[in-house]
Amino acid sequence: MRIPLKLRGTDDAGKAFEELTVTENVSAGGFLSPCKTSLATGSVVEVFLASVAERFAGRALVVRKDTSAAPLDRYGFQLQEKTGEWVLQG
C-alpha cells in the first residue's frame, strides 16, 4: 500500500527537514518508507497524511535504517503517538 506522507523533524546532523515520501508498507503501528534525508535510528518525526488535504497523524520513531536500497535509504517507523487519523486503525 503506497500512502503519500509528509515527514518533519531533525535529520541526523541536527538540521530541521520536511520531506514528501510514500510508504512501501504500512500497518496499524508503523510504516516503511524511503527518504532522501538521512535520519538517525531513535529519532522522532512528525507524520502527516499528504493525499488531498494534509492532516497531522502523529509522531513516529525511526526503528531501523536500510542503506542497501538504491538510490534512497529506507526507514522503518513505529508510531509512538497517533493524534489524528491513520491509514489503518488499530
Biopython code that builds the backbone (N, CA, C, O; Angstrom):
import numpy as np
from Bio.PDB.StructureBuilder import StructureBuilder

atoms = [
    (1, "MET", "N", (0.855, -1.177, 0.000)),
    (1, "MET", "CA", (0.000, 0.000, 0.000)),
    (1, "MET", "C", (0.899, 1.238, 0.000)),
    (1, "MET", "O", (1.708, 1.431, 0.908)),
    (2, "ARG", "N", (0.750, 2.054, -1.007)),
    (2, "ARG", "CA", (1.566, 3.273, -1.117)),
    (2, "ARG", "C", (0.716, 4.469, -0.700)),
    (2, "ARG", "O", (-0.226, 4.851, -1.394)),
    (3, "ILE", "N", (1.066, 5.052, 0.445)),
    (3, "ILE", "CA", (0.345, 6.184, 1.007)),
    (3, "ILE", "C", (1.266, 7.402, 0.990)),
    (3, "ILE", "O", (2.379, 7.319, 1.508)),
    (4, "PRO", "N", (0.842, 8.534, 0.412)),
    (4, "PRO", "CA", (1.684, 9.738, 0.446)),
    (4, "PRO", "C", (1.739, 10.330, 1.857)),
    (4, "PRO", "O", (0.714, 10.506, 2.516)),
    (5, "LEU", "N", (2.952, 10.631, 2.296)),
    (5, "LEU", "CA", (3.190, 11.195, 3.622)),
    (5, "LEU", "C", (4.101, 12.404, 3.524)),
    (5, "LEU", "O", (4.873, 12.541, 2.576)),
    (6, "LYS", "N", (4.002, 13.275, 4.513)),
    (6, "LYS", "CA", (4.998, 14.321, 4.724)),
    (6, "LYS", "C", (5.598, 14.045, 6.090)),
    (6, "LYS", "O", (4.875, 13.869, 7.071)),
    (7, "LEU", "N", (6.924, 14.007, 6.153)),
    (7, "LEU", "CA", (7.652, 13.814, 7.408)),
    (7, "LEU", "C", (8.357, 15.109, 7.758)),
    (7, "LEU", "O", (8.889, 15.798, 6.887)),
    (8, "ARG", "N", (8.354, 15.434, 9.046)),
    (8, "ARG", "CA", (9.019, 16.652, 9.515)),
    (8, "ARG", "C", (9.765, 16.328, 10.802)),
    (8, "ARG", "O", (9.249, 15.629, 11.674)),
    (9, "GLY", "N", (10.978, 16.842, 10.905)),
    (9, "GLY", "CA", (11.757, 16.601, 12.116)),
    (9, "GLY", "C", (13.150, 17.158, 11.988)),
    (9, "GLY", "O", (13.365, 18.202, 11.373)),
    (10, "THR", "N", (14.105, 16.445, 12.582)),
    (10, "THR", "CA", (15.508, 16.835, 12.571)),
    (10, "THR", "C", (16.317, 15.689, 11.980)),
    (10, "THR", "O", (16.150, 14.541, 12.390)),
    (11, "ASP", "N", (17.191, 15.985, 11.022)),
    (11, "ASP", "CA", (17.989, 14.927, 10.410)),
    (11, "ASP", "C", (19.117, 14.493, 11.345)),
    (11, "ASP", "O", (19.234, 15.000, 12.460)),
    (12, "ASP", "N", (19.947, 13.551, 10.885)),
    (12, "ASP", "CA", (20.998, 13.027, 11.756)),
    (12, "ASP", "C", (22.123, 14.027, 12.022)),
    (12, "ASP", "O", (22.995, 13.767, 12.851)),
    (13, "ALA", "N", (22.112, 15.174, 11.322)),
    (13, "ALA", "CA", (23.093, 16.241, 11.577)),
    (13, "ALA", "C", (22.503, 17.350, 12.447)),
    (13, "ALA", "O", (23.173, 18.347, 12.720)),
    (14, "GLY", "N", (21.248, 17.181, 12.885)),
    (14, "GLY", "CA", (20.611, 18.181, 13.739)),
    (14, "GLY", "C", (19.912, 19.297, 12.990)),
    (14, "GLY", "O", (19.487, 20.276, 13.602)),
    (15, "LYS", "N", (19.784, 19.170, 11.672)),
    (15, "LYS", "CA", (19.150, 20.196, 10.850)),
    (15, "LYS", "C", (17.677, 19.850, 10.622)),
    (15, "LYS", "O", (17.337, 18.698, 10.353)),
    (16, "ALA", "N", (16.807, 20.862, 10.733)),
    (16, "ALA", "CA", (15.379, 20.655, 10.503)),
    (16, "ALA", "C", (15.134, 20.265, 9.047)),
    (16, "ALA", "O", (15.778, 20.787, 8.137)),
    (17, "PHE", "N", (14.194, 19.339, 8.837)),
    (17, "PHE", "CA", (13.844, 18.930, 7.482)),
    (17, "PHE", "C", (12.333, 18.729, 7.371)),
    (17, "PHE", "O", (11.626, 18.570, 8.366)),
    (18, "GLU", "N", (11.875, 18.741, 6.137)),
    (18, "GLU", "CA", (10.493, 18.413, 5.800)),
    (18, "GLU", "C", (10.568, 17.721, 4.445)),
    (18, "GLU", "O", (11.167, 18.252, 3.510)),
    (19, "GLU", "N", (9.965, 16.542, 4.332)),
    (19, "GLU", "CA", (10.109, 15.751, 3.118)),
    (19, "GLU", "C", (8.807, 15.041, 2.771)),
    (19, "GLU", "O", (8.128, 14.491, 3.638)),
    (20, "LEU", "N", (8.477, 15.066, 1.484)),
    (20, "LEU", "CA", (7.357, 14.281, 0.979)),
    (20, "LEU", "C", (7.880, 12.913, 0.575)),
    (20, "LEU", "O", (8.931, 12.810, -0.058)),
    (21, "THR", "N", (7.152, 11.860, 0.937)),
    (21, "THR", "CA", (7.541, 10.496, 0.609)),
    (21, "THR", "C", (6.280, 9.654, 0.483)),
    (21, "THR", "O", (5.168, 10.169, 0.598)),
    (22, "VAL", "N", (6.453, 8.380, 0.249)),
    (22, "VAL", "CA", (5.337, 7.434, 0.218)),
    (22, "VAL", "C", (5.726, 6.208, 1.030)),
    (22, "VAL", "O", (6.908, 5.918, 1.217)),
    (23, "THR", "N", (4.721, 5.500, 1.506)),
    (23, "THR", "CA", (5.007, 4.274, 2.236)),
    (23, "THR", "C", (5.254, 3.142, 1.247)),
    (23, "THR", "O", (4.672, 3.112, 0.162)),
    (24, "GLU", "N", (6.122, 2.212, 1.632)),
    (24, "GLU", "CA", (6.303, 0.980, 0.862)),
    (24, "GLU", "C", (5.509, -0.144, 1.517)),
    (24, "GLU", "O", (5.171, -1.138, 0.875)),
    (25, "ASN", "N", (5.222, 0.024, 2.779)),
    (25, "ASN", "CA", (4.487, -0.954, 3.557)),
    (25, "ASN", "C", (3.872, -0.197, 4.723)),
    (25, "ASN", "O", (4.485, 0.739, 5.237)),
    (26, "VAL", "N", (2.682, -0.577, 5.148)),
    (26, "VAL", "CA", (2.022, 0.137, 6.237)),
    (26, "VAL", "C", (1.255, -0.847, 7.108)),
    (26, "VAL", "O", (0.723, -1.845, 6.620)),
    (27, "SER", "N", (1.205, -0.554, 8.404)),
    (27, "SER", "CA", (0.427, -1.353, 9.358)),
    (27, "SER", "C", (-0.255, -0.393, 10.326)),
    (27, "SER", "O", (-0.080, 0.822, 10.224)),
    (28, "ALA", "N", (-1.023, -0.928, 11.258)),
    (28, "ALA", "CA", (-1.683, -0.080, 12.253)),
    (28, "ALA", "C", (-0.667, 0.603, 13.155)),
    (28, "ALA", "O", (-0.962, 1.656, 13.722)),
    (29, "GLY", "N", (0.525, 0.029, 13.302)),
    (29, "GLY", "CA", (1.507, 0.575, 14.232)),
    (29, "GLY", "C", (2.735, 1.194, 13.615)),
    (29, "GLY", "O", (3.612, 1.664, 14.341)),
    (30, "GLY", "N", (2.831, 1.212, 12.284)),
    (30, "GLY", "CA", (4.026, 1.778, 11.691)),
    (30, "GLY", "C", (4.034, 1.705, 10.176)),
    (30, "GLY", "O", (3.028, 1.384, 9.542)),
    (31, "PHE", "N", (5.204, 2.012, 9.608)),
    (31, "PHE", "CA", (5.333, 2.014, 8.158)),
    (31, "PHE", "C", (6.797, 1.947, 7.754)),
    (31, "PHE", "O", (7.691, 2.237, 8.549)),
    (32, "LEU", "N", (7.027, 1.563, 6.511)),
    (32, "LEU", "CA", (8.343, 1.521, 5.894)),
    (32, "LEU", "C", (8.328, 2.540, 4.769)),
    (32, "LEU", "O", (7.390, 2.575, 3.972)),
    (33, "SER", "N", (9.366, 3.374, 4.697)),
    (33, "SER", "CA", (9.354, 4.449, 3.719)),
    (33, "SER", "C", (10.769, 4.837, 3.299)),
    (33, "SER", "O", (11.673, 4.864, 4.134)),
    (34, "PRO", "N", (10.974, 5.140, 2.003)),
    (34, "PRO", "CA", (12.271, 5.661, 1.554)),
    (34, "PRO", "C", (12.353, 7.158, 1.847)),
    (34, "PRO", "O", (11.343, 7.861, 1.809)),
    (35, "CYS", "N", (13.564, 7.643, 2.141)),
    (35, "CYS", "CA", (13.755, 9.076, 2.416)),
    (35, "CYS", "C", (15.064, 9.556, 1.794)),
    (35, "CYS", "O", (16.057, 8.830, 1.760)),
    (36, "LYS", "N", (15.040, 10.796, 1.303)),
    (36, "LYS", "CA", (16.262, 11.455, 0.829)),
    (36, "LYS", "C", (17.081, 11.945, 2.012)),
    (36, "LYS", "O", (18.309, 12.001, 1.954)),
    (37, "THR", "N", (16.383, 12.299, 3.086)),
    (37, "THR", "CA", (17.027, 12.838, 4.278)),
    (37, "THR", "C", (17.628, 11.701, 5.094)),
    (37, "THR", "O", (17.008, 10.649, 5.248)),
    (38, "SER", "N", (18.821, 11.910, 5.612)),
    (38, "SER", "CA", (19.454, 10.908, 6.466)),
    (38, "SER", "C", (18.958, 11.077, 7.899)),
    (38, "SER", "O", (19.086, 12.148, 8.492)),
    (39, "LEU", "N", (18.385, 9.997, 8.446)),
    (39, "LEU", "CA", (17.801, 10.032, 9.789)),
    (39, "LEU", "C", (18.528, 9.068, 10.710)),
    (39, "LEU", "O", (18.982, 8.008, 10.278)),
    (40, "ALA", "N", (18.636, 9.433, 11.972)),
    (40, "ALA", "CA", (19.278, 8.573, 12.959)),
    (40, "ALA", "C", (18.245, 7.633, 13.572)),
    (40, "ALA", "O", (17.116, 8.033, 13.858)),
    (41, "THR", "N", (18.645, 6.383, 13.769)),
    (41, "THR", "CA", (17.789, 5.450, 14.480)),
    (41, "THR", "C", (17.542, 6.008, 15.877)),
    (41, "THR", "O", (18.472, 6.461, 16.543)),
    (42, "GLY", "N", (16.294, 5.976, 16.316)),
    (42, "GLY", "CA", (15.925, 6.533, 17.616)),
    (42, "GLY", "C", (15.369, 7.937, 17.550)),
    (42, "GLY", "O", (14.851, 8.442, 18.547)),
    (43, "SER", "N", (15.465, 8.586, 16.388)),
    (43, "SER", "CA", (14.905, 9.931, 16.265)),
    (43, "SER", "C", (13.395, 9.848, 16.050)),
    (43, "SER", "O", (12.872, 8.808, 15.650)),
    (44, "VAL", "N", (12.703, 10.951, 16.318)),
    (44, "VAL", "CA", (11.254, 11.006, 16.198)),
    (44, "VAL", "C", (10.894, 12.043, 15.145)),
    (44, "VAL", "O", (11.468, 13.132, 15.106)),
    (45, "VAL", "N", (9.931, 11.690, 14.289)),
    (45, "VAL", "CA", (9.462, 12.609, 13.251)),
    (45, "VAL", "C", (7.963, 12.810, 13.385)),
    (45, "VAL", "O", (7.253, 11.934, 13.878)),
    (46, "GLU", "N", (7.480, 13.974, 12.941)),
    (46, "GLU", "CA", (6.049, 14.216, 12.838)),
    (46, "GLU", "C", (5.593, 13.636, 11.503)),
    (46, "GLU", "O", (6.291, 13.745, 10.495)),
    (47, "VAL", "N", (4.410, 13.019, 11.510)),
    (47, "VAL", "CA", (3.887, 12.350, 10.321)),
    (47, "VAL", "C", (2.570, 13.005, 9.916)),
    (47, "VAL", "O", (1.674, 13.196, 10.738)),
    (48, "PHE", "N", (2.474, 13.342, 8.641)),
    (48, "PHE", "CA", (1.258, 13.940, 8.091)),
    (48, "PHE", "C", (0.787, 13.093, 6.919)),
    (48, "PHE", "O", (1.599, 12.706, 6.078)),
    (49, "LEU", "N", (-0.507, 12.795, 6.846)),
    (49, "LEU", "CA", (-1.083, 12.190, 5.650)),
    (49, "LEU", "C", (-1.136, 13.298, 4.613)),
    (49, "LEU", "O", (-1.640, 14.385, 4.895)),
    (50, "ALA", "N", (-0.627, 13.040, 3.426)),
    (50, "ALA", "CA", (-0.448, 14.116, 2.450)),
    (50, "ALA", "C", (-1.172, 13.829, 1.138)),
    (50, "ALA", "O", (-0.658, 14.156, 0.068)),
    (51, "SER", "N", (-2.341, 13.231, 1.203)),
    (51, "SER", "CA", (-3.055, 12.944, -0.041)),
    (51, "SER", "C", (-3.694, 14.220, -0.589)),
    (51, "SER", "O", (-3.006, 15.009, -1.236)),
    (52, "VAL", "N", (-4.963, 14.442, -0.355)),
    (52, "VAL", "CA", (-5.626, 15.640, -0.878)),
    (52, "VAL", "C", (-5.398, 16.828, 0.055)),
    (52, "VAL", "O", (-4.812, 17.836, -0.340)),
    (53, "ALA", "N", (-5.861, 16.699, 1.275)),
    (53, "ALA", "CA", (-5.648, 17.742, 2.289)),
    (53, "ALA", "C", (-4.704, 17.180, 3.345)),
    (53, "ALA", "O", (-4.955, 16.109, 3.897)),
    (54, "GLU", "N", (-3.635, 17.889, 3.624)),
    (54, "GLU", "CA", (-2.657, 17.430, 4.604)),
    (54, "GLU", "C", (-3.276, 17.353, 5.994)),
    (54, "GLU", "O", (-3.922, 18.296, 6.451)),
    (55, "ARG", "N", (-3.068, 16.206, 6.670)),
    (55, "ARG", "CA", (-3.596, 16.018, 8.029)),
    (55, "ARG", "C", (-2.514, 15.435, 8.931)),
    (55, "ARG", "O", (-1.842, 14.468, 8.572)),
    (56, "PHE", "N", (-2.356, 16.038, 10.106)),
    (56, "PHE", "CA", (-1.396, 15.532, 11.086)),
    (56, "PHE", "C", (-1.886, 14.183, 11.589)),
    (56, "PHE", "O", (-3.043, 14.050, 11.986)),
    (57, "ALA", "N", (-1.008, 13.179, 11.574)),
    (57, "ALA", "CA", (-1.392, 11.832, 12.003)),
    (57, "ALA", "C", (-0.736, 11.424, 13.311)),
    (57, "ALA", "O", (-1.251, 10.552, 14.011)),
    (58, "GLY", "N", (0.407, 12.049, 13.660)),
    (58, "GLY", "CA", (1.072, 11.699, 14.910)),
    (58, "GLY", "C", (2.583, 11.783, 14.804)),
    (58, "GLY", "O", (3.123, 12.479, 13.944)),
    (59, "ARG", "N", (3.255, 11.063, 15.691)),
    (59, "ARG", "CA", (4.721, 11.048, 15.725)),
    (59, "ARG", "C", (5.203, 9.612, 15.631)),
    (59, "ARG", "O", (4.580, 8.693, 16.162)),
    (60, "ALA", "N", (6.335, 9.436, 14.937)),
    (60, "ALA", "CA", (6.873, 8.097, 14.737)),
    (60, "ALA", "C", (8.357, 8.054, 15.078)),
    (60, "ALA", "O", (9.093, 9.016, 14.856)),
    (61, "LEU", "N", (8.772, 6.926, 15.616)),
    (61, "LEU", "CA", (10.151, 6.660, 15.990)),
    (61, "LEU", "C", (10.836, 5.912, 14.851)),
    (61, "LEU", "O", (10.275, 4.960, 14.307)),
    (62, "VAL", "N", (12.043, 6.337, 14.488)),
    (62, "VAL", "CA", (12.833, 5.611, 13.491)),
    (62, "VAL", "C", (13.412, 4.392, 14.200)),
    (62, "VAL", "O", (14.246, 4.533, 15.095)),
    (63, "VAL", "N", (12.973, 3.195, 13.806)),
    (63, "VAL", "CA", (13.425, 1.977, 14.482)),
    (63, "VAL", "C", (14.470, 1.208, 13.696)),
    (63, "VAL", "O", (15.188, 0.380, 14.259)),
    (64, "ARG", "N", (14.563, 1.475, 12.393)),
    (64, "ARG", "CA", (15.630, 0.830, 11.624)),
    (64, "ARG", "C", (15.911, 1.599, 10.343)),
    (64, "ARG", "O", (15.077, 2.347, 9.833)),
    (65, "LYS", "N", (17.118, 1.381, 9.850)),
    (65, "LYS", "CA", (17.569, 2.045, 8.627)),
    (65, "LYS", "C", (18.170, 0.987, 7.718)),
    (65, "LYS", "O", (19.014, 0.202, 8.150)),
    (66, "ASP", "N", (17.741, 0.960, 6.464)),
    (66, "ASP", "CA", (18.256, 0.028, 5.474)),
    (66, "ASP", "C", (18.956, 0.846, 4.398)),
    (66, "ASP", "O", (18.308, 1.552, 3.625)),
    (67, "THR", "N", (20.281, 0.750, 4.351)),
    (67, "THR", "CA", (21.056, 1.532, 3.392)),
    (67, "THR", "C", (21.324, 0.767, 2.104)),
    (67, "THR", "O", (21.972, 1.288, 1.196)),
    (68, "SER", "N", (20.829, -0.470, 2.019)),
    (68, "SER", "CA", (21.091, -1.268, 0.813)),
    (68, "SER", "C", (20.130, -0.933, -0.322)),
    (68, "SER", "O", (20.357, -1.331, -1.465)),
    (69, "ALA", "N", (19.061, -0.207, -0.014)),
    (69, "ALA", "CA", (18.087, 0.164, -1.048)),
    (69, "ALA", "C", (18.625, 1.340, -1.856)),
    (69, "ALA", "O", (18.951, 2.391, -1.303)),
    (70, "ALA", "N", (18.711, 1.152, -3.163)),
    (70, "ALA", "CA", (19.205, 2.245, -4.009)),
    (70, "ALA", "C", (18.028, 2.883, -4.717)),
    (70, "ALA", "O", (17.092, 2.160, -5.060)),
    (71, "PRO", "N", (18.004, 4.153, -4.957)),
    (71, "PRO", "CA", (19.012, 5.152, -4.617)),
    (71, "PRO", "C", (18.792, 5.787, -3.247)),
    (71, "PRO", "O", (19.660, 6.520, -2.773)),
    (72, "LEU", "N", (17.638, 5.523, -2.585)),
    (72, "LEU", "CA", (17.352, 6.156, -1.294)),
    (72, "LEU", "C", (17.449, 5.152, -0.150)),
    (72, "LEU", "O", (17.171, 3.965, -0.322)),
    (73, "ASP", "N", (17.851, 5.652, 1.027)),
    (73, "ASP", "CA", (17.793, 4.810, 2.223)),
    (73, "ASP", "C", (16.334, 4.562, 2.563)),
    (73, "ASP", "O", (15.475, 5.401, 2.290)),
    (74, "ARG", "N", (16.058, 3.422, 3.151)),
    (74, "ARG", "CA", (14.704, 3.062, 3.547)),
    (74, "ARG", "C", (14.678, 2.957, 5.071)),
    (74, "ARG", "O", (15.600, 2.417, 5.683)),
    (75, "TYR", "N", (13.612, 3.479, 5.672)),
    (75, "TYR", "CA", (13.497, 3.531, 7.129)),
    (75, "TYR", "C", (12.243, 2.815, 7.596)),
    (75, "TYR", "O", (11.202, 2.849, 6.940)),
    (76, "GLY", "N", (12.368, 2.167, 8.746)),
    (76, "GLY", "CA", (11.220, 1.581, 9.420)),
    (76, "GLY", "C", (10.804, 2.526, 10.538)),
    (76, "GLY", "O", (11.630, 2.920, 11.362)),
    (77, "PHE", "N", (9.529, 2.888, 10.568)),
    (77, "PHE", "CA", (8.994, 3.819, 11.564)),
    (77, "PHE", "C", (7.938, 3.114, 12.408)),
    (77, "PHE", "O", (7.110, 2.366, 11.888)),
    (78, "GLN", "N", (7.975, 3.358, 13.703)),
    (78, "GLN", "CA", (6.956, 2.841, 14.619)),
    (78, "GLN", "C", (6.195, 4.035, 15.176)),
    (78, "GLN", "O", (6.796, 4.948, 15.742)),
    (79, "LEU", "N", (4.882, 4.031, 15.019)),
    (79, "LEU", "CA", (4.074, 5.138, 15.543)),
    (79, "LEU", "C", (4.129, 5.148, 17.066)),
    (79, "LEU", "O", (3.836, 4.144, 17.716)),
    (80, "GLN", "N", (4.506, 6.285, 17.623)),
    (80, "GLN", "CA", (4.587, 6.460, 19.071)),
    (80, "GLN", "C", (3.344, 7.141, 19.616)),
    (80, "GLN", "O", (2.938, 6.918, 20.756)),
    (81, "GLU", "N", (2.758, 7.966, 18.783)),
    (81, "GLU", "CA", (1.604, 8.768, 19.182)),
    (81, "GLU", "C", (0.739, 8.989, 17.945)),
    (81, "GLU", "O", (1.194, 9.574, 16.962)),
    (82, "LYS", "N", (-0.497, 8.524, 17.995)),
    (82, "LYS", "CA", (-1.440, 8.773, 16.902)),
    (82, "LYS", "C", (-2.445, 9.801, 17.411)),
    (82, "LYS", "O", (-3.290, 9.494, 18.252)),
    (83, "THR", "N", (-2.346, 11.019, 16.893)),
    (83, "THR", "CA", (-3.244, 12.081, 17.350)),
    (83, "THR", "C", (-4.289, 12.412, 16.305)),
    (83, "THR", "O", (-5.174, 13.235, 16.542)),
    (84, "GLY", "N", (-4.193, 11.784, 15.168)),
    (84, "GLY", "CA", (-5.162, 12.003, 14.107)),
    (84, "GLY", "C", (-5.482, 10.691, 13.435)),
    (84, "GLY", "O", (-5.138, 9.626, 13.947)),
    (85, "GLU", "N", (-6.130, 10.755, 12.302)),
    (85, "GLU", "CA", (-6.458, 9.548, 11.547)),
    (85, "GLU", "C", (-5.187, 8.913, 11.033)),
    (85, "GLU", "O", (-4.252, 9.604, 10.628)),
    (86, "TRP", "N", (-5.157, 7.580, 11.053)),
    (86, "TRP", "CA", (-4.072, 6.837, 10.452)),
    (86, "TRP", "C", (-4.676, 5.964, 9.368)),
    (86, "TRP", "O", (-5.886, 5.739, 9.349)),
    (87, "VAL", "N", (-3.854, 5.479, 8.482)),
    (87, "VAL", "CA", (-4.314, 4.685, 7.343)),
    (87, "VAL", "C", (-5.087, 3.460, 7.814)),
    (87, "VAL", "O", (-6.181, 3.179, 7.326)),
    (88, "LEU", "N", (-4.513, 2.742, 8.758)),
    (88, "LEU", "CA", (-5.151, 1.562, 9.335)),
    (88, "LEU", "C", (-5.387, 1.838, 10.819)),
    (88, "LEU", "O", (-4.442, 2.123, 11.555)),
    (89, "GLN", "N", (-6.595, 1.757, 11.243)),
    (89, "GLN", "CA", (-6.883, 1.977, 12.668)),
    (89, "GLN", "C", (-6.668, 0.662, 13.401)),
    (89, "GLN", "O", (-7.038, -0.403, 12.907)),
    (90, "GLY", "N", (-6.066, 0.746, 14.585)),
    (90, "GLY", "CA", (-5.811, -0.489, 15.320)),
    (90, "GLY", "C", (-5.676, -0.232, 16.786)),
    (90, "GLY", "O", (-5.458, -1.166, 17.558)),
]
sb = StructureBuilder()
sb.init_structure("model")
sb.init_model(0)
sb.init_chain("A")
sb.init_seg("    ")
for serial, (resi, resn, name, xyz) in enumerate(atoms, 1):
    if name == "N":
        sb.init_residue(resn, " ", resi, " ")
    sb.init_atom(name, np.array(xyz, "f"), 0.0, 1.0, " ", f" {name:<3s}", serial, name[0])
structure = sb.get_structure()
